[in-house]
Amino acid sequence: MLKRLASQTATYGLTSILGRLIGNLLLPLQTARLSLHDFSMLSEVLTYAAVLSILFPLGLETALFRYANDNPKEKESIERKIISFQILAAIVMLPVAYAFLGYRMPELSSTDLCIVSLTLVGDSILGIFLATLRNHNQSFQFLKVRLGSILFTIGLNLLFLSGITLFDQFNPVGINFRLILYINFASSFLSFFLMVKSLARFSWAFDRELNAKVLRFSIPIVVMGLVGVSNDVFGRIWLENLCPPGFYPGISNDDLIGVYSGCAKIAIFINLGIQAYRYAADPFFFSIQDKKDTASYLSKSFTWFVAAGLIALVGIQGNLPFILKLFLRKPEFVLGMDAIFLLLLANFLFGVYYNLSFWYKFSDKTWWGTVISMGGLVVNAGLNFVLVPKYGMTGAALALLICYAGMCGFSWYKSLSFFKVDWEFTKVGFLFVSALLLCLVSRNWAPSGEWQPILMGLVYPLVFLMVVVFVQKDLILKSRTS
């Protein structure tokens, strides 16, 4: 079973990893060509778009996995009804997104607002069709659409940001934040051409009773997602107002959003594996939730998840100076070095929280996810008001870290009453402490010379990999003999 989960994580998570990786690989091009002010504007627009991107899907992807698998004979019928509901919801949300973005960012033109709102509509509709492909394990079709979308994004960024005169002449907006918004819209629109067969087979179906049941299940997930994204972006949105003017000499508070967002993008590298795992874990665990060994599979997969996440943490922290130099081309981003380490830990703990959250999904008590997320948001907001005026970007990152740590602890405590899992906390704790020690060494000891830092950047994750092999040696030997 765990081999099946690993296979699905690799299959469906590959494109998620590539998508985020490509987004980060395009970061040097964007930070080099855009001014710091334009990059800050782009970061702010995408921050609000990230919040709306949770609201548009209405949690219907998870609901599709939950209800379409209840009755195999009606699987496709239920999928059509949920897809229809998603399309209707996206259309209804369009003016809401337009009004919200216009209120928060009055400097955007009506065309800008339409472009961003339509991109959100397209992404949410495309997402529910992709969910059906995952639910039927149509990996080839799924990969074709996702990889095609990624290639569209790469190609358009390279063409219009490369400085080629021919494409500069076709550029309708110039080299500024609007260009990236237009590119994102074009990529979303072009992706639909890769799903012509799925779109042609679709027929409209509406079921009011099913929609009501789906909403009762998914609305808590939406609220939880909104709060979760708000946790992630709260520090960026309020940094400008909470950080004292002149806290960072030579950088205006208006541009702090861009600096902090750039640092957060580096920390998001650790989310690549988390997102890949989530793509596979939801349909996998929902398909086996009634089996007696489900809790055991959850426990063992969690240990492997922690091991993989900590390898990424050690690898990124060990190579952070090199990564900053490669991806963030402006010297102002170096001011966020301390914040990046805390954000890496925070993102890792968010992945831990995801693993500890299956209990309320299995027991149909998703409202507990809302309660936990709301509590985390209150903690995060309060700590931002306390820590940011004193520590700037580092304070915002520390607030997020404490928030996610609290959510993990509370979720584990409540799970004991609903879906008990014998987590391998001894192994997980040993791995976590080992990773922190390696990170502390890499942060406080900088070898001199040209090649020594690069060499040590490779050594740190390799050392931790050996720790993982030692901790999991029994399972590794068992899998080789089975």
N, C-alpha and C positions, 0 to 999 in steps of 0.2 A: 504493500500500500504506500509506504513512504517513497519507494522508488517511483511509483506512479505520480505522487505529488511532486517529486523532484523533476520528473519528466515534463509535467504540465507547467511547472514554474519556469523551466528552461524554454519551453515552447511559447507560452503566452506572455511570459515576462520578458523575453528577448526584445520584443519591439518596445516595451515600456522602458527597458534599460536603454535601448538605442535612442529612443525619443528624447529622454532626459539627458543622455550623454551628448547627443548631437546639439541639444539646446545649450549645454555648457561648452561644447567645443566651438560653437559659434560665438560664445561670449567674447573671446579676444577680438574677433572681427567687429563686433558691435561696440565694445568699449574703446577700440582704436579709432573707429570712424565717427562715432557719436560724441558730442560734447558731454561733459559730466552733467550739465543741466538737462540735455535731451535724454540721457540715460536715466536720470532721476525721474523725468516725466514718464518715460516708458515703464519704469519699475512701478510707479504709482498706478498707472492705468492697469497694468497686469495684476497688481495686487488686488484691486477692486474686482477685476475680471475673475480672479481666482475664487473670491467669495461667491460671485454670481454663478460660477461654474458648478458649485455644489447645489445651488438652488434649482437650476434648470433641469437636471436629471431627476429630481424628486426622489432619489433613492430607488428608482425603479429597476436598476440593474440587479441589485441585491434581491429585490422583491421577485424579479423574474426567476432567479435561481431558486428562490424559496418556494414559489407556488407552481411553476411550470413542471417541477419534478414530482409534485404530489401525486399526479395521475398521468402515467405515461401515455395513455390513450388520448388524452386531451392536451398534451404538451404543446403542440404547434398551435392549437386554437387559443390557449391561454397566452402564448407568446404574442400572437397577432393582436390580441386585446390590449396587452400591456404596451406594445409598440404604438398602437393607436392612441392610447392614453398619453404616452410620452410626447408624441407629435403635437397633440392638442395642448398639453402643458407648456411645451416650448413656445408655441405661438402666443399663448396667453402671457407668458413671461417676457416676451419681446418688449412691449412698451414699458414694463416695469424696469427692465435693465436700462433702457434708454433714459428714463426719468432719473433713476438712481445715479447713473454715471454723470448725467448732466448736472445734477445737484452737487455731487462731490467734486467734480472737476469742470467748472464753468469755462475753463480755457479751451475745452474741446469743442470743435465745430459740430454742426448737426451731422455732417458726413462722417466724421470720426465716430460719433455715437452710434450711427447706423452700422458702420463697419464692425465695431466691437460687438454690438448686440446681435447682429446676424451671424457672426462667428460663433457666439455662444449657442445660438439656435442650432446651427449646423453641427457643432461638436456633440451636443446632447442627443440629437437624432442619430447621428452616426454611431455614437456610443451604445445605444440600445440595440441597434442592428448587429454591432460587433458582439454584444453580450449573447445574442442568440447563436452566433457562430461558436462562441466558447461553450455554450450550453450543449451544443451538438458535437462538440469536439472537432469542429471543422478547422483544424489548425492551419492548413495550407491557405484557405481563403482569408482567414484572419490575418495571417502573416502578410499576404499580398496587399491587403488594404492598409495595414499599419505601416509596412515598409514603404509603400508607395507614398503615403502622406509624409513620412520622414524625408524621403528623397525630394519631394516637392519643396519642402521647407529648406532643405540644404541648398538645392539648386537656386531658388529665388534669392536667398541670402547671399550666396556667393556671387551671383550675377549682378545684383544691384548694390552690393557693398564693396565690390572688388575694385571700383574705380574705372571700369571699362567704359570708354566714351560712348559707345553705341547704346549701352543700357542706361547710361546717365541721361541720354536724350529722351528715352521712353519713361523715365522716372517722373511721375506726376506730382510728387510732393517734396522731392529733394532728400538730402541725407539728414534725416531727423527721426524722432520717435515715431512719427506717423507712418514712415516707410515700413517699419516692422509690423505695425498693426495691419497694414494692407497685405503684407506677405502672409501673415497668419490667416487672414480671411481667404486669400487665394488658395492656400494649402488645404484649408477645410473644404472649400467648394470643390476643388479638383478631386478630392478623395472620394466623393460620391460617384464619380465615373468608374471607380474600381469596384463598386458594389452594384452594378447595373442588374445582375441576375437576382440578387436578393431583393432589390427594390421592385423589380418587375413581378416577382412572385407574391409580393405583399398585397393583401387585401384588407380593407378597413373593417374592423370589428369593434364594437363598443359594448361593454358589459358594466352597467352601473353598480351592480352588486359586487362584482369582482373589484372594480375600481375603489369602492369604499373599503373593502377588506385590505387591498393593497396599500391604500393610504394610511390605514391604521397601523400597518406594519412599517411603512417606509418613512412617514413623517418624523418619528423620533430619530431615524437614521439621518434624515436631512438636517434636522436641528443639530444633531451631534456633529455632522460634517461641517455645518456652518460655524459652529462654535470651535471645532477643531481648526478650521482654516483661519478663523478670527484669532485664535491663539497664536497661530503661526505668523500672521501679518500684523498683529496688534502693535508689536514693537516698531515695525516700519512706519505705520500710519501715524503713530503718536510721537515718534522720535523727534520730529521737527518741533513739536510744541513743548515736549517735556525736557529736552536737552537745553541747558542754558546757552544763550548766544555766546559765541566765542569759545565754547568748550574745546573745540578742535580748531586751533589757529589756522586761518587761511581757508576754511571751509564754511560756507554759509549753512544754516540749518535747512534751507530748501534743498540742498544737495546731499544732505545726510541720508535721505531715503535711498538715493542711488548707491552710496557707499555701502550702507548696511545691506541692501538687497544684493549687491555684488558678492559680499561676504556670505550671505545666506545661500547664494547659488553654489558656492564652493561646498558649503556644508551639505547641500542637497545631494551631493555625490553619494553620500551614505544611504540615501533614500532609493537609489537605483534598485538594489536588491530587495528592499522592503516592498516597493511597488510591484516588482516581478512576482514576489511571493504572494501578494494580495490578489493578483490576477488569477492565480491558480488556486489559492487556498479557499476562497468563498465557494466556488462550485464543487471543489473536492470534498470539503468537510460537510457541506449540506447534503451531498449525495450519500454520505456514510454516517450521518448523525444518529441513526437509530441502531447502529451496530454496537456490540458490547465493548469493542476495542477502540472506540472513538477517542476516549479520554487518553488512552495510552499513545495513540498516534499523535494527538495534540501535544502531549508532553515531549515525546521524542523529536517531533518536528520543531518544537520551540527551542530545544537545546541546539539543534543544528542551525536554526535561524540566528540565535544569539552568537554562535561561533562565527558564522559568515558576516554578520553585522560588525562584530568586533575586529575581524580581520580588515574590513574596510576602514574602520575607525583608526586603527593603528597605521594602516598604509597611507591614509590621507594626512594624518597628523605628522607622520615621519617625513613626508615630502611636501609639507605645507609651504615653505619658502619658495621652492621650485614651482609649485602649482600656482601660487600667487603671481609670480613673475610671468608665468606662461599665459594665464587666463585673464588676469586683471591688469591691463597695460598701464594704468595710471597710478602714480605713487600714492595718491590719497587712500587707496584701498588697504595699504599696509597698516593703517590705523585700526583695522578691524581684526588683527591677528588673534587677540585674546578672545574676541567674540566668536570667531570661527570655531575654536576648540569647544566652547560651551554649546554652540549650535549643533556641532557634530554629536555631542553627547545627548542633547535634547532630541534630535531626530532619531537617534538610536532608541531612546526610551519610548518615543512614539510608536516605533515598530513593536517594542515589547508590549505596550498597551494594546495594540491591535491583536496580538496573540492571546492576551488575557481577556479579550472581550467577547469570545465566542459563546460564553455561557448565557448572555442575555439574548443573543440571536437564536440559539437553540431552544431556549425556553419561551420565546416570543415575548420577552420583556425588554424590548429595545428602548423603552422609555428610560430604563436605567442608564443607558448610554448617554441620553440627553442630560440626565441629572449629573452624571460624572463629568461630562464635558462642560456643562454650565459652571459647576464648581471649579473646574480648572481655569475657565476663563476669568472668573472672579478673582482667583488667586493671582493669575497672570497680570490682570489689569492693576490690581492693588500693588503688586510688587514693582510694576513698571513705574508707577507714580512715586514709589519710594527710591528705587535703585537708579533709574535713568538720570535724574538730576545730579546724582553723585558719581556715577560710573559711565554715563553715556551709552554707547552701543554695547559695551560689556554688561551693563546693568540690564538692558533689554534681553540679551541672550541668557543671562543668569535667571531672570524671571521665567522665561520659557522652560528652562531646564527644571526648575523647582516645580513648575506647573505639571509637567509630564511625569515627574517622579511621583507626585502626589496622586495623579490619576492612576498610575500603575498600581500603587499600594492599595488604593481604595477598591479598584476593580478586582484585584486578587482577593481581598477580604470578603467582598460581597459574593464572589463566585462560590465560596465555600458552602453557601446555603442553597445553591441552585444546580451547579454542575461541577462537582468536585473533580479536580485533576491532580494527580501526584506529580507536580512539576519537579524536575531534577535541579532543585535550587543549589545543591552542593556543587554540582558541576558548573552551573551557570555562574555562581558566585566566584568560584576559582578562576573561570575564564575572564570575568569582568575585572577582578583585581589584577590579574596578570596583564590585561590590556591597558589598564590605567597606569600601571608601573612603567610599561614600555612607552606610553604617551608622555609621561612626566620626564622620562630620560630624554626623549627626543626634543621636548620643549626646552629643557634646561641645559642640554649639552649640544653645542653646535660645532662639529668638526671643521677644521680649517682646510684650505686647499680647494681645488677645482672639482675633483672627482670624489673626494671622501664623503661630502654630504649626500651625493647621489647614491653611493654605495651603501651608506648607512640607511638611506631611505628604502632600499631593497631588503636590508637585513632585518629591520624591525618587523615587517609583516611575516617574513619567513620564520623568524623566531617564534612568533605567536602561532603560526601554522603548526609548528612542531608541538606547541602546548596543546593545541586542539587535537592533534593526532594522539598525544599521550592520554588526554581526558577521554577520548572516544575510541580508544584502541579496541575495546571489547566489541563494540558495534561494527567497527571497520573489519575486524577479523571474521565476525559472524557473517557479514554481508558477502565477504569474499568466498566463504566456504558454502554458502547457501546457493 
